[in-house]
């Protein structure tokens, strides 16, 4: 049933135009890569602050307040462009192990972020210096950074394995 739905999605007008045209796929892919770069870059700024490797002169609250608007806008753009790319070859992407892992890693990064904002980051307004940042903040930052690096790596491998049986 899932494959039937994926095939119908893939065979609809816009995904067909993306797949069969000469211009749409590269433009959408370019937007996706740039948006993902902004997502990972802005998240890395916060993660590096939590770890204590960057933005040491700013509090965690200042760092997140400055970067989260960029992160969310870029994430929305990455999700839309990624959805368009997916739709152009849905049956193949859905069965690609690196695509599946990428989605799981994004979900894990989202859960990590959610746990930080709802539980582990309580009191972050008092983390004015690197020394004030507790171990739990450093662990969340390191885990987030690692997850997003793996998301990017899996994204690159998708293109190399699209036609491979996985």
KOLFI-801095 format. One record per atom (N, C-alpha, C): residue in three letters; atom name; x, z, y. Coordinates in pm, whole numbers, padded with zeros to 5 digits. Layout:
residues N
- ALA,CA,X,Z,Y $
...
//
This chain:
residues 166
- UNK,N,00082,00000,-00119 $
- UNK,CA,00000,00000,00000 $
- UNK,C,00087,00000,00126 $
- UNK,N,00194,00081,00124 $
- UNK,CA,00284,00084,00239 $
- UNK,C,00346,-00054,00261 $
- UNK,N,00390,-00117,00153 $
- UNK,CA,00452,-00249,00167 $
- UNK,C,00353,-00352,00222 $
- UNK,N,00227,-00339,00186 $
- UNK,CA,00124,-00430,00238 $
- UNK,C,00109,-00412,00388 $
- UNK,N,00106,-00286,00433 $
- UNK,CA,00096,-00257,00576 $
- UNK,C,00220,-00306,00650 $
- UNK,N,00338,-00281,00593 $
- UNK,CA,00463,-00326,00655 $
- UNK,C,00467,-00478,00667 $
- UNK,N,00421,-00547,00563 $
- UNK,CA,00420,-00694,00566 $
- UNK,C,00324,-00744,00674 $
- UNK,N,00208,-00680,00685 $
- UNK,CA,00111,-00720,00788 $
- UNK,C,00169,-00697,00928 $
- UNK,N,00234,-00584,00946 $
- UNK,CA,00300,-00556,01074 $
- UNK,C,00403,-00665,01105 $
- UNK,N,00488,-00691,01009 $
- UNK,CA,00596,-00788,01025 $
- UNK,C,00542,-00928,01052 $
- UNK,N,00427,-00963,00995 $
- UNK,CA,00370,-01097,01011 $
- UNK,C,00286,-01113,01136 $
- UNK,N,00266,-01007,01213 $
- UNK,CA,00188,-01020,01335 $
- UNK,C,00266,-01096,01442 $
- UNK,N,00200,-01131,01549 $
- UNK,CA,00255,-01227,01647 $
- UNK,C,00385,-01181,01713 $
- UNK,N,00386,-01063,01771 $
- UNK,CA,00506,-01019,01844 $
- UNK,C,00627,-01002,01753 $
- UNK,N,00614,-00934,01639 $
- UNK,CA,00730,-00924,01549 $
- UNK,C,00780,-01061,01501 $
- UNK,N,00689,-01154,01478 $
- UNK,CA,00730,-01289,01438 $
- UNK,C,00809,-01356,01550 $
- UNK,N,00761,-01341,01673 $
- UNK,CA,00833,-01399,01788 $
- UNK,C,00971,-01336,01803 $
- UNK,N,00980,-01205,01781 $
- UNK,CA,01110,-01137,01791 $
- UNK,C,01204,-01189,01683 $
- UNK,N,01156,-01201,01562 $
- UNK,CA,01238,-01241,01447 $
- UNK,C,01278,-01388,01455 $
- UNK,N,01186,-01474,01494 $
- UNK,CA,01211,-01618,01487 $
- UNK,C,01264,-01679,01616 $
- UNK,N,01250,-01608,01726 $
- UNK,CA,01301,-01660,01852 $
- UNK,C,01452,-01640,01865 $
- UNK,N,01509,-01711,01960 $
- UNK,CA,01654,-01700,01983 $
- UNK,C,01690,-01590,02080 $
- UNK,N,01597,-01545,02162 $
- UNK,CA,01632,-01456,02272 $
- UNK,C,01580,-01313,02259 $
- UNK,N,01462,-01296,02206 $
- UNK,CA,01400,-01163,02209 $
- UNK,C,01480,-01058,02132 $
- UNK,N,01518,-01086,02009 $
- UNK,CA,01588,-00986,01929 $
- UNK,C,01716,-00938,01997 $
- UNK,N,01804,-01028,02043 $
- UNK,CA,01926,-00978,02108 $
- UNK,C,01900,-00897,02235 $
- UNK,N,01798,-00935,02313 $
- UNK,CA,01767,-00859,02434 $
- UNK,C,01713,-00720,02399 $
- UNK,N,01623,-00717,02303 $
- UNK,CA,01566,-00588,02262 $
- UNK,C,01675,-00500,02200 $
- UNK,N,01760,-00560,02118 $
- UNK,CA,01869,-00485,02058 $
- UNK,C,01964,-00430,02164 $
- UNK,N,01992,-00510,02266 $
- UNK,CA,02077,-00464,02376 $
- UNK,C,02015,-00346,02449 $
- UNK,N,01886,-00353,02476 $
- UNK,CA,01815,-00241,02540 $
- UNK,C,01821,-00118,02450 $
- UNK,N,01802,-00138,02319 $
- UNK,CA,01806,-00027,02223 $
- UNK,C,01943,00041,02223 $
- UNK,N,02047,-00038,02220 $
- UNK,CA,02183,00018,02218 $
- UNK,C,02213,00093,02348 $
- UNK,N,02175,00034,02461 $
- UNK,CA,02198,00103,02589 $
- UNK,C,02116,00231,02599 $
- UNK,N,01991,00226,02557 $
- UNK,CA,01907,00346,02562 $
- UNK,C,01961,00454,02469 $
- UNK,N,02002,00415,02349 $
- UNK,CA,02058,00513,02256 $
- UNK,C,02188,00572,02310 $
- UNK,N,02266,00490,02379 $
- UNK,CA,02389,00540,02441 $
- UNK,C,02357,00647,02545 $
- UNK,N,02252,00625,02624 $
- UNK,CA,02210,00725,02722 $
- UNK,C,02157,00851,02653 $
- UNK,N,02082,00833,02546 $
- UNK,CA,02031,00949,02472 $
- UNK,C,02147,01033,02421 $
- UNK,N,02236,00969,02347 $
- UNK,CA,02347,01042,02286 $
- UNK,C,02441,01097,02393 $
- UNK,N,02466,01019,02496 $
- UNK,CA,02555,01066,02603 $
- UNK,C,02500,01186,02677 $
- UNK,N,02372,01181,02710 $
- UNK,CA,02313,01294,02784 $
- UNK,C,02301,01418,02694 $
- UNK,N,02269,01398,02568 $
- UNK,CA,02265,01511,02475 $
- UNK,C,02405,01568,02455 $
- UNK,N,02504,01480,02448 $
- UNK,CA,02642,01525,02430 $
- UNK,C,02688,01611,02546 $
- UNK,N,02641,01582,02666 $
- UNK,CA,02678,01664,02782 $
- UNK,C,02631,01808,02760 $
- UNK,N,02507,01825,02716 $
- UNK,CA,02454,01959,02690 $
- UNK,C,02527,02023,02572 $
- UNK,N,02544,01945,02465 $
- UNK,CA,02611,01999,02346 $
- UNK,C,02754,02042,02377 $
- UNK,N,02825,01961,02453 $
- UNK,CA,02963,01995,02488 $
- UNK,C,02967,02120,02576 $
- UNK,N,02865,02137,02661 $
- UNK,CA,02858,02260,02742 $
- UNK,C,02832,02380,02652 $
- UNK,N,02741,02365,02556 $
- UNK,CA,02714,02475,02464 $
- UNK,C,02837,02513,02384 $
- UNK,N,02911,02413,02340 $
- UNK,CA,03032,02437,02261 $
- UNK,C,03142,02496,02348 $
- UNK,N,03138,02466,02478 $
- UNK,CA,03239,02517,02570 $
- UNK,C,03349,02418,02600 $
- UNK,N,03323,02290,02574 $
- UNK,CA,03426,02188,02592 $
- UNK,C,03408,02104,02719 $
- UNK,N,03295,02118,02787 $
- UNK,CA,03271,02038,02907 $
- UNK,C,03172,02113,02997 $
- UNK,N,03164,02070,03122 $
- UNK,CA,03073,02129,03220 $
- UNK,C,03085,02281,03224 $
- UNK,N,03205,02328,03210 $
- UNK,CA,03231,02472,03201 $
- UNK,C,03195,02545,03330 $
- UNK,N,03191,02474,03441 $
- UNK,CA,03160,02537,03569 $
- UNK,C,03009,02547,03594 $
- UNK,N,02929,02490,03504 $
- UNK,CA,02784,02491,03520 $
- UNK,C,02721,02578,03413 $
- UNK,N,02609,02639,03446 $
- UNK,CA,02536,02717,03347 $
- UNK,C,02465,02622,03250 $
- UNK,N,02425,02675,03137 $
- UNK,CA,02350,02595,03040 $
- UNK,C,02222,02545,03105 $
- UNK,N,02154,02631,03179 $
- UNK,CA,02028,02594,03245 $
- UNK,C,02050,02478,03343 $
- UNK,N,02155,02485,03425 $
- UNK,CA,02185,02376,03519 $
- UNK,C,02214,02246,03444 $
- UNK,N,02288,02255,03337 $
- UNK,CA,02326,02136,03260 $
- UNK,C,02204,02072,03197 $
- UNK,N,02119,02152,03134 $
- UNK,CA,02001,02095,03069 $
- UNK,C,01902,02040,03173 $
- UNK,N,01887,02109,03285 $
- UNK,CA,01794,02062,03389 $
- UNK,C,01839,01927,03444 $
- UNK,N,01968,01906,03453 $
- UNK,CA,02019,01780,03507 $
- UNK,C,02012,01665,03406 $
- UNK,N,02020,01696,03279 $
- UNK,CA,02030,01589,03180 $
- UNK,C,01900,01558,03104 $
- UNK,N,01813,01656,03086 $
- UNK,CA,01693,01632,03005 $
- UNK,C,01602,01521,03056 $
- UNK,N,01583,01504,03187 $
- UNK,CA,01499,01390,03230 $
- UNK,C,01557,01255,03185 $
- UNK,N,01689,01241,03193 $
- UNK,CA,01754,01118,03148 $
- UNK,C,01736,01103,02997 $
- UNK,N,01756,01213,02925 $
- UNK,CA,01743,01210,02780 $
- UNK,C,01604,01163,02738 $
- UNK,N,01500,01221,02794 $
- UNK,CA,01364,01187,02753 $
- UNK,C,01326,01044,02790 $
- UNK,N,01364,00998,02908 $
- UNK,CA,01335,00859,02947 $
- UNK,C,01408,00761,02855 $
- UNK,N,01534,00789,02830 $
- UNK,CA,01613,00702,02743 $
- UNK,C,01561,00706,02600 $
- UNK,N,01519,00825,02553 $
- UNK,CA,01466,00836,02418 $
- UNK,C,01338,00753,02404 $
- UNK,N,01251,00758,02504 $
- UNK,CA,01128,00678,02500 $
- UNK,C,01161,00529,02492 $
- UNK,N,01257,00485,02572 $
- UNK,CA,01299,00345,02570 $
- UNK,C,01362,00307,02436 $
- UNK,N,01443,00397,02381 $
- UNK,CA,01505,00372,02250 $
- UNK,C,01400,00365,02140 $
- UNK,N,01301,00452,02147 $
- UNK,CA,01195,00452,02045 $
- UNK,C,01111,00324,02052 $
- UNK,N,01078,00282,02173 $
- UNK,CA,00999,00159,02188 $
- UNK,C,01079,00037,02142 $
- UNK,N,01202,00026,02188 $
- UNK,CA,01283,-00090,02149 $
- UNK,C,01315,-00084,01999 $
- UNK,N,01340,00035,01946 $
- UNK,CA,01365,00049,01803 $
- UNK,C,01242,00012,01721 $
- UNK,N,01126,00050,01768 $
- UNK,CA,01001,00013,01701 $
- UNK,C,00981,-00138,01699 $
- UNK,N,01014,-00203,01809 $
- UNK,CA,01003,-00349,01815 $
- UNK,C,01101,-00416,01718 $
- UNK,N,01225,-00365,01715 $
- UNK,CA,01323,-00419,01621 $
- UNK,C,01276,-00398,01478 $
- UNK,N,01227,-00278,01447 $
- UNK,CA,01177,-00247,01314 $
- UNK,C,01065,-00343,01275 $
- UNK,N,00971,-00365,01365 $
- UNK,CA,00855,-00448,01334 $
- UNK,C,00894,-00591,01299 $
- UNK,N,01006,-00638,01350 $
- UNK,CA,01047,-00777,01326 $
- UNK,C,01089,-00801,01182 $
- UNK,N,01124,-00696,01110 $
- UNK,CA,01167,-00710,00971 $
- UNK,C,01134,-00580,00897 $
- UNK,N,01010,-00536,00911 $
- UNK,CA,00968,-00403,00866 $
- UNK,C,00991,-00380,00718 $
- UNK,N,00964,-00479,00636 $
- UNK,CA,00978,-00457,00492 $
- UNK,C,01123,-00434,00452 $
- UNK,N,01214,-00502,00517 $
- UNK,CA,01356,-00484,00486 $
- UNK,C,01409,-00353,00543 $
- UNK,N,01378,-00325,00669 $
- UNK,CA,01425,-00200,00730 $
- UNK,C,01373,-00078,00656 $
- UNK,N,01246,-00080,00620 $
- UNK,CA,01185,00037,00556 $
- UNK,C,01253,00074,00425 $
- UNK,N,01311,-00024,00359 $
- UNK,CA,01377,00001,00230 $
- UNK,C,01528,00013,00242 $
- UNK,N,01580,00008,00363 $
- UNK,CA,01724,00020,00385 $
- UNK,C,01762,00168,00389 $
- UNK,N,01854,00207,00302 $
- UNK,CA,01889,00350,00290 $
- UNK,C,01948,00405,00421 $
- UNK,N,02024,00325,00494 $
- UNK,CA,02082,00373,00620 $
- UNK,C,01975,00391,00727 $
- UNK,N,01873,00305,00726 $
- UNK,CA,01760,00322,00818 $
- UNK,C,01686,00451,00785 $
- UNK,N,01661,00474,00657 $
- UNK,CA,01592,00595,00615 $
- UNK,C,01670,00720,00653 $
- UNK,N,01802,00716,00631 $
- UNK,CA,01886,00831,00667 $
- UNK,C,01885,00850,00819 $
- UNK,N,01890,00741,00894 $
- UNK,CA,01888,00750,01040 $
- UNK,C,01762,00821,01088 $
- UNK,N,01647,00786,01031 $
- UNK,CA,01523,00851,01071 $
- UNK,C,01524,01000,01034 $
- UNK,N,01576,01032,00916 $
- UNK,CA,01586,01173,00877 $
- UNK,C,01679,01251,00970 $
- UNK,N,01789,01189,01009 $
- UNK,CA,01882,01255,01101 $
- UNK,C,01821,01276,01239 $
- UNK,N,01744,01179,01287 $
- UNK,CA,01675,01194,01416 $
- UNK,C,01575,01309,01407 $
- UNK,N,01504,01316,01295 $
- UNK,CA,01410,01427,01275 $
- UNK,C,01484,01561,01271 $
- UNK,N,01597,01565,01202 $
- UNK,CA,01677,01689,01196 $
- UNK,C,01728,01727,01335 $
- UNK,N,01772,01628,01412 $
- UNK,CA,01819,01656,01549 $
- UNK,C,01704,01707,01634 $
- UNK,N,01585,01651,01614 $
- UNK,CA,01467,01698,01686 $
- UNK,C,01432,01843,01651 $
- UNK,N,01440,01875,01522 $
- UNK,CA,01413,02013,01479 $
- UNK,C,01519,02109,01533 $
- UNK,N,01643,02064,01536 $
- UNK,CA,01751,02146,01593 $
- UNK,C,01723,02173,01742 $
- UNK,N,01683,02069,01814 $
- UNK,CA,01652,02084,01956 $
- UNK,C,01532,02176,01976 $
- UNK,N,01430,02157,01893 $
- UNK,CA,01311,02240,01903 $
- UNK,C,01343,02386,01876 $
- UNK,N,01424,02411,01774 $
- UNK,CA,01463,02549,01744 $
- UNK,C,01542,02610,01859 $
- UNK,N,01624,02529,01925 $
- UNK,CA,01699,02580,02040 $
- UNK,C,01605,02616,02154 $
- UNK,N,01516,02523,02188 $
- UNK,CA,01431,02545,02304 $
- UNK,C,01325,02653,02281 $
- UNK,N,01282,02670,02156 $
- UNK,CA,01178,02770,02128 $
- UNK,C,01232,02906,02084 $
- UNK,N,01346,02906,02016 $
- UNK,CA,01394,03032,01959 $
- UNK,C,01537,03067,01999 $
- UNK,N,01629,02983,01957 $
- UNK,CA,01771,03017,01970 $
- UNK,C,01822,03017,02113 $
- UNK,N,01757,02941,02200 $
- UNK,CA,01802,02931,02338 $
- UNK,C,01740,03035,02430 $
- UNK,N,01666,03128,02373 $
- UNK,CA,01609,03234,02458 $
- UNK,C,01720,03307,02531 $
- UNK,N,01701,03323,02658 $
- UNK,CA,01804,03388,02738 $
- UNK,C,01909,03292,02790 $
- UNK,N,01890,03161,02767 $
- UNK,CA,01990,03063,02810 $
- UNK,C,02013,03066,02961 $
- UNK,N,01915,03114,03036 $
- UNK,CA,01934,03122,03181 $
- UNK,C,02044,03220,03219 $
- UNK,N,02083,03307,03124 $
- UNK,CA,02190,03403,03151 $
- UNK,C,02326,03353,03101 $
- UNK,N,02328,03236,03040 $
- UNK,CA,02454,03182,02989 $
- UNK,C,02523,03107,03102 $
- UNK,N,02576,03183,03195 $
- UNK,CA,02633,03125,03317 $
- UNK,C,02773,03070,03295 $
- UNK,N,02846,03128,03202 $
- UNK,CA,02981,03082,03172 $
- UNK,C,02991,03053,03024 $
- UNK,N,03099,02988,02985 $
- UNK,CA,03122,02960,02844 $
- UNK,C,03129,03090,02765 $
- UNK,N,03190,03191,02823 $
- UNK,CA,03201,03321,02755 $
- UNK,C,03065,03384,02732 $
- UNK,N,02967,03353,02817 $
- UNK,CA,02832,03408,02803 $
- UNK,C,02751,03338,02694 $
- UNK,N,02795,03222,02650 $
- UNK,CA,02720,03144,02551 $
- UNK,C,02742,03205,02413 $
- UNK,N,02635,03254,02350 $
- UNK,CA,02651,03318,02219 $
- UNK,C,02681,03217,02109 $
- UNK,N,02722,03269,01996 $
- UNK,CA,02757,03186,01882 $
- UNK,C,02641,03095,01842 $
- UNK,N,02520,03144,01845 $
- UNK,CA,02404,03061,01807 $
- UNK,C,02393,02937,01896 $
- UNK,N,02425,02950,02023 $
- UNK,CA,02424,02836,02114 $
- UNK,C,02533,02736,02080 $
- UNK,N,02648,02787,02045 $
- UNK,CA,02760,02699,02007 $
- UNK,C,02730,02625,01877 $
- UNK,N,02669,02695,01782 $
- UNK,CA,02635,02633,01653 $
- UNK,C,02531,02523,01673 $
- UNK,N,02428,02550,01753 $
- UNK,CA,02324,02450,01781 $
- UNK,C,02386,02328,01848 $
- UNK,N,02476,02350,01943 $
- UNK,CA,02542,02239,02012 $
- UNK,C,02628,02156,01917 $
- UNK,N,02705,02221,01832 $
- UNK,CA,02791,02149,01738 $
- UNK,C,02708,02073,01636 $
- UNK,N,02601,02135,01588 $
- UNK,CA,02513,02067,01491 $
- UNK,C,02446,01946,01555 $
- UNK,N,02398,01961,01676 $
- UNK,CA,02334,01851,01748 $
- UNK,C,02431,01735,01767 $
- UNK,N,02549,01767,01812 $
- UNK,CA,02650,01662,01834 $
- UNK,C,02680,01589,01704 $
- UNK,N,02699,01662,01597 $
- UNK,CA,02726,01601,01467 $
- UNK,C,02611,01513,01419 $
- UNK,N,02487,01562,01435 $
- UNK,CA,02371,01484,01392 $
- UNK,C,02361,01353,01468 $
- UNK,N,02381,01358,01601 $
- UNK,CA,02369,01235,01679 $
- UNK,C,02482,01137,01651 $
- UNK,N,02600,01187,01621 $
- UNK,CA,02709,01098,01580 $
- UNK,C,02671,01027,01450 $
- UNK,N,02612,01100,01358 $
- UNK,CA,02569,01040,01232 $
- UNK,C,02455,00940,01253 $
- UNK,N,02364,00968,01347 $
- UNK,CA,02257,00873,01380 $
- UNK,C,02318,00740,01424 $
- UNK,N,02416,00746,01513 $
- UNK,CA,02481,00624,01561 $
- UNK,C,02551,00552,01447 $
- UNK,N,02622,00627,01362 $
- UNK,CA,02694,00565,01250 $
- UNK,C,02596,00496,01155 $
- UNK,N,02488,00562,01122 $
- UNK,CA,02388,00499,01034 $
- UNK,C,02326,00377,01099 $
- UNK,N,02301,00385,01229 $
- UNK,CA,02247,00269,01301 $
- UNK,C,02338,00149,01291 $
- UNK,N,02466,00172,01301 $
- UNK,CA,02562,00060,01287 $
- UNK,C,02560,00004,01145 $
- UNK,N,02550,00091,01046 $
- UNK,CA,02552,00047,00907 $
- UNK,C,02427,-00029,00867 $
- UNK,N,02317,-00007,00937 $
- UNK,CA,02193,-00080,00906 $
- UNK,C,02221,-00230,00912 $
- UNK,N,02283,-00274,01018 $
- UNK,CA,02310,-00417,01036 $
- UNK,C,02402,-00476,00928 $
- UNK,N,02490,-00394,00876 $
- UNK,CA,02584,-00442,00774 $
- UNK,C,02521,-00445,00635 $
- UNK,N,02408,-00378,00618 $
- UNK,CA,02349,-00365,00485 $
- UNK,C,02207,-00419,00477 $
- UNK,N,02162,-00491,00578 $
- UNK,CA,02023,-00537,00580 $
- UNK,C,01986,-00621,00459 $
- UNK,N,02074,-00703,00414 $
- UNK,CA,02042,-00791,00302 $
- UNK,C,02085,-00734,00169 $
- UNK,N,02149,-00618,00171 $
- UNK,CA,02193,-00555,00046 $
- UNK,C,02076,-00483,-00019 $
- UNK,N,02076,-00480,-00147 $
- UNK,CA,01977,-00404,-00221 $
- UNK,C,02021,-00258,-00221 $
- UNK,N,01936,-00170,-00167 $
- UNK,CA,01972,-00028,-00158 $
- UNK,C,01876,00056,-00235 $
//
